Amino acid sequence: MKGVRKGFARGAKTFDDLGQRLAKKFRFRKFKIEVKRPRWRLLGEINPWAVIMEGPLKGEITEVNKADLPSGIRKGEDFVRGNDKLRLLSKADDLPTASSNYREYFEIFTGKSSSTSVIHHMIEKKSRYSHLFSKPHINSPVRLKPIPKGDINSALHLSKIRIAWNKMYDSLDELASRGIVNNKGAINAIKQYADKTDDFIESVLSEVDDLTKQLGRSLSKDEIAQISQNWLDNNNWDDILKECLQNGIKSSK
């Protein structure tokens, strides 16, 4: 190891030491060193990512052992692991989460195009609390919700949902500053709130679709906004927020 002076390997004195550093920094399942004088090359083998298509955790992204993959399998193809049916998503080291990637995960899982929709993350990927959740959890197709572009997205997603989540984050900030909610409590509150917002989204989209068919025309942005507000009022959304926060406080103890 003499002469290794840069990067994460800097200061490593043995191969075991190097291996431990690599295990902490990368998702390698095993390593191999090739020596070609005067240089040596380190190779790492990683496990791929797949989405569960059938099973108790349907729609969740999971890491799979490379040995479980059929020979020659390609992205989007199915394979079986134990009692679960899975579909290969990526062989990248760190799960790619750019817009084009999570849209692809949604399409691979559902078999539907996302081109006319905005993809909403039930656990928001860029909030000040997103670091509490793993990338696979945030980007699993089961937590990706398509919302039609245009007036529906503007009235529902960019307005009502945005306001709802801002209230949650501000409330958690205040409770955390008083030492009432810790990270575990915040995670539980956000998970429960995400499920509630999913109910809200599904109900509004269903009502908008029904009214559109009845009237034979597209609803205006104001009409969609009113439908959304009526649902929030009729379901006592402020009480739902309080319930989720109470759950966070309880799980923080």
Residue, then its C-alpha position, 0 to 999 in steps of 0.5 A: m500500500k506504499g504510495v497510496r496517498k489520495g482519495f478515500a484510500r489515503g492512509a490505508k496501510t493494509f489491504d484489509d484496511l482498504g477493504q473496510r474503507l471501500a465497504k463504507k464508501f461503496r455498495f461493493r459486494k466483493f473486490k478484486i485487485e489486478v496488478k499490472r506493473p507498475r500499476w494496480r487496478l481495483l475492481g468492485e462487484i455490485n448488486p443490481w436494483a430491482v422492483i418487486m412486482e408480486g409479493p408483500l412488498k409489491g412496488e418497492i425497490t430492492e437490492v438483489n444479489k447478482a447471483d439471483l439474476p438469470s444470465g443475460i437478463r436486461k433492464g425491464e425483464d422479470f425474474v424470480r427470487g424466492n416467492d417474489k417476482l421482480r423486474l430489473l431496474s438498474k445495475a448502477d452502484d448508487l440508484p440513479t434518481a434523476s427525473s428520467n430515472y424515476r420516470e423510467y422506474f414508474e413506467i417499468f413497474t406500471g407498463k404505462s407512459s408518464s409523458t402526460s403526467v408530473i410524477h409526484h413523490m409521496i415522500e418528497k425527494k427535495s425536502r429538508y427531511s428527505h435525508l431521513f429516507s433512503k433513495p430506494h424508499i423515496n423512488s419506489p414506484v409504489r410511492l410515485k403518483p402520476i398527476p396530469k400536467g396542466d390545470i390539475n397539476s397546478a391546482l392540486h400538486l403545486s398548490k394544495i399539496r405544496i401548502a399541506w407539506n409546508k405545514m407539516y415541515d413547519s410543524l416538525d421544525e417547531l416541535a424539533s426545536r423544543g425537543i419534542v420530536n426526534n428523527k424517528g418521530a419525524i419519519n413516522a409522521i411523514k410516512q403517515y402524512a404521505d399516505k393521507t396525501d395519497d388518499f387526497i390525491e386519488s379522491v380528487l383525481s377520481e372526482v375530477d375524472d367523474l365530473t369531466k365525463q358528466l359535463g363532457r368538458s375539461l374542468s377549469k383550474d378554479e373548479i379543480a381547486q374548489i374540488s380539492q378544497n372541499w375535500l380538505d374541508n370535508n375530511n378535516w385536514d387540520d385534524i389529519l395533520k395533528e394526528c400525524l404529528q401526535n404519532g410523531i411525538k409518541s414515537s419519539k419517546 
